[in-house]
């Protein structure tokens, strides 16, 4: 397999003088990403190794570690997820109508995009990886905490926000599952804007509507051995 | 591997006179199910074969076909999903409060149950199978159509119901994904009744509340080549 037709290596032109920590070898990085993409798709997340990916890319394994902070980070990178969620938050905030509808529309349009050539960046691949490997699930959770929730929340430690974000996530991931994995009609054929109108009010309520957060039982008891989570009433 | 300690075979006692189409060999059926469960867990849905399952169970492959209508049906059977959803519908209808909350509570309590010994009947296994095999996804869709939606809908062909059922499904499967696959707090630790209060209003609206079902664009055009789905306004 040669990806050098797509990603010309930077070994052909005369090497430039090293410029310190950031050598600017964008092509090498792209080569590694392309190799990782094939490795994850062919071997599965659990079986793919950084050494094997380096071998595929024709680079020293140390270079993989130079560019990526481990296999989990590389996986998230290969998925092609957005890096800056503040942009998306601002976009959703600026939407003329319901913020919930704007978020649903944005979410579906993102995953509707055809996977880039040679890239397993579809929702299906994502779910498959997360299902088949605890490490992939953990790295995706870390991605959510570090790059998504910390950027979009006004107060990331607000206990009520913890509930709200998980409910928002549950509705979005469920939509993705019906549309891209089970491929159930009418959710497969519906336009993102249409689904957004159906589901927008749900997200709006999860974002800022009233949540019934009274204790579970009259005496407020919970399952033993689990931390008790109280949520502020609005 | 011997499952005969759990499921005594019916070959030990003197064979009874054959009674026609239903020989009443519940033990043989259980043996096949136990073998299928191990096969799906060890080999994955795609790799598991009816012949191999028959071999594991120590029965003639024809017997597997006698009891189960193909691999997909066997898979659904192994998942241990409920067979009669009218009961669940009636239960939800009789619930004193919100029907949506009753459904969420029922859904989570069902999947919260510990997987039966030696059975991969968890939500995680289900998602894994559906993700890794188009055939498993198709058989689950068939299960939904034949055994769930046809039993719970007042009018299964109502085009608006097609939208409503897929939205209800999206929220439930998303909750399951957060709770059992990604294992995201606070959805992991929350009691079913608590999640039911948060999510109940969503399901209530999907069941019978107003859905914005105006056409996607001012001229009502849709994506080319896809069937146009109009939904009645309420």
Interface residues (C-beta under 8 A of the other chain):
Chain A: X124 X127 X128 X130 X131 X132 X137 X140 X141 X144 X162 X163 X166 X167 X169 X170 X171 X172 X173 X174 X175 X177 X178 X181 X182 X183 X184 X185 X186 X187 X189 X190 X191 X193 X194 X197 X198 X199 X200 X201 X202 X205 X211 X212 X213 X214 X215 X216 X217 X222 X223 X226 X227 X229 X231
Chain B: X124 X127 X128 X130 X131 X132 X137 X140 X141 X144 X162 X163 X166 X167 X169 X170 X171 X172 X173 X174 X175 X177 X178 X181 X182 X183 X184 X185 X186 X187 X189 X190 X191 X193 X194 X197 X198 X199 X200 X201 X202 X205 X211 X212 X213 X214 X215 X216 X222 X223 X226 X227 X229 X231
